[in-house]
Amino acid sequence: MSASAPPASPHVMNTYGRLPIALERGQGCRVWDVDGRQYLDALGGIAVNTLGHNHPKLVPALQEQVAKLIHSSNYY
């Protein structure tokens, strides 16, 4: 592999092992690394993104929402 993910930040709790890959893009349930290898994204954003990647009908709606508010904690 010609690239890999940078080491974890000392400010981030290392609660699970990280895969040594650098993802470049996604489409539907597939992702590709910087070397062009394709993977099935079986993690689904770890419970925060179950919409897949780059769906043509979702991109405009998500762009509109992100321009307003990207995240709100469940503490509110």
CORTA-V443465 format. One record per residue. RES is the residue in one letter. PSI is psi in whole degrees, -180 to 180 (none if undefined). OMEGA is omega as a letter, one per 20 degrees, with the letter a starting at -180 (NA if undefined). BURIAL is # if it has 24 or more other ideal C-beta (glycine too) atoms within 12 Angstrom, else .. Layout:
res=RES psi=PSI omega=OMEGA burial=BURIAL
res=RES psi=PSI omega=OMEGA burial=BURIAL
//
This chain:
res=M psi=136 omega=a burial=.
res=S psi=-15 omega=r burial=.
res=A psi=155 omega=r burial=.
res=S psi=167 omega=r burial=.
res=A psi=145 omega=r burial=.
res=P psi=158 omega=r burial=.
res=P psi=152 omega=a burial=.
res=A psi=145 omega=r burial=.
res=S psi=145 omega=r burial=.
res=P psi=-8 omega=a burial=.
res=H psi=2 omega=a burial=.
res=V psi=129 omega=r burial=.
res=M psi=126 omega=a burial=.
res=N psi=79 omega=a burial=.
res=T psi=-12 omega=r burial=.
res=Y psi=157 omega=r burial=.
res=G psi=147 omega=r burial=.
res=R psi=144 omega=r burial=.
res=L psi=141 omega=a burial=.
res=P psi=59 omega=r burial=.
res=I psi=156 omega=r burial=.
res=A psi=106 omega=a burial=.
res=L psi=142 omega=a burial=#
res=E psi=-39 omega=a burial=.
res=R psi=168 omega=r burial=.
res=G psi=156 omega=r burial=#
res=Q psi=119 omega=a burial=.
res=G psi=-127 omega=a burial=.
res=C psi=14 omega=a burial=.
res=R psi=148 omega=r burial=.
res=V psi=155 omega=r burial=#
res=W psi=142 omega=r burial=.
res=D psi=177 omega=a burial=.
res=V psi=-14 omega=r burial=.
res=D psi=7 omega=r burial=.
res=G psi=3 omega=r burial=.
res=R psi=139 omega=a burial=.
res=Q psi=141 omega=r burial=.
res=Y psi=151 omega=r burial=.
res=L psi=123 omega=a burial=.
res=D psi=87 omega=a burial=#
res=A psi=-3 omega=a burial=.
res=L psi=-21 omega=r burial=.
res=G psi=36 omega=r burial=.
res=G psi=19 omega=a burial=.
res=I psi=57 omega=r burial=.
res=A psi=7 omega=r burial=.
res=V psi=-10 omega=a burial=.
res=N psi=93 omega=r burial=.
res=T psi=16 omega=a burial=.
res=L psi=-7 omega=a burial=.
res=G psi=-168 omega=a burial=.
res=H psi=133 omega=r burial=#
res=N psi=35 omega=r burial=.
res=H psi=128 omega=a burial=.
res=P psi=-26 omega=r burial=.
res=K psi=-24 omega=a burial=.
res=L psi=-30 omega=a burial=.
res=V psi=-51 omega=a burial=.
res=P psi=-40 omega=r burial=.
res=A psi=-41 omega=r burial=.
res=L psi=-39 omega=r burial=.
res=Q psi=-41 omega=r burial=.
res=E psi=-44 omega=a burial=.
res=Q psi=-42 omega=a burial=.
res=V psi=-32 omega=r burial=.
res=A psi=-20 omega=r burial=.
res=K psi=-55 omega=a burial=.
res=L psi=125 omega=a burial=.
res=I psi=-29 omega=a burial=.
res=H psi=144 omega=r burial=.
res=S psi=125 omega=a burial=.
res=S psi=152 omega=r burial=.
res=N psi=3 omega=r burial=.
res=Y psi=-19 omega=a burial=.
res=Y psi=none omega=NA burial=.
//
